C-alpha cells in the first residue's frame, strides 16, 4: 500500500540513499566553501547515530535540500543543512529543521545543538524562529576563512513547560 501524505504539496523528507549522493554532493559544493567529500557522506551513512535526510519537493522530483544530524542519548547535534541555491527562499530549510525537531520530540530528546556561521544571518534568524538561542562562540571554527561559529541550542518542550 502506498504512503498517504496529508497534503499533495508538502515536500517529502526521506532517508538518504546512495543514489541520492550525486545530488547531495552538488548541493554541498554549491552551498559551502569547504564542502564535505563523497567519502565523508558515505561514512556518515554507515554510522548508527547519524541520520541523513533529503528533501524532494514532490515524489520523483530531484533532491533540493538535505540535513545531516546525530542522535546521541538525549541530544541531537545538527552537522549540516543545505538547500540548493536555485531552490532557496521556499522554506525548505525550515521544513528540514521542523523535521529534526519532530524527530527529537518523538524520541524524548532534550536538546538540539548546532553551529552556524556568524555571517549567515538568514540561517540564524530561521533557527531563532524555531526557538534556538545562541549559547557560545567557536572562534575560527571555519578553517577555510577563520570565521567564527555561533553555537545555538534548542531545549525541546521548553514552551509547553512555561504555559
Secondary structure as UniProt FT lines:
FT   TURN            8..9
FT   STRAND          12..15
FT   HELIX           18..20
FT   HELIX           21..31
FT   TURN            33..34
FT   HELIX           38..46
FT   TURN            48..49
FT   STRAND          50..56
FT   TURN            59..60
FT   STRAND          63..72
FT   TURN            73..74
FT   STRAND          75..83
FT   HELIX           85..87
FT   TURN            88..89
FT   HELIX           92..106
FT   TURN            107..108
FT   STRAND          111..117
FT   TURN            118..119
FT   HELIX           121..129
FT   TURN            130..131
FT   STRAND          133..142
FT   TURN            143..146
FT   STRAND          147..155
FT   TURN            156..157
FT   HELIX           158..162
//
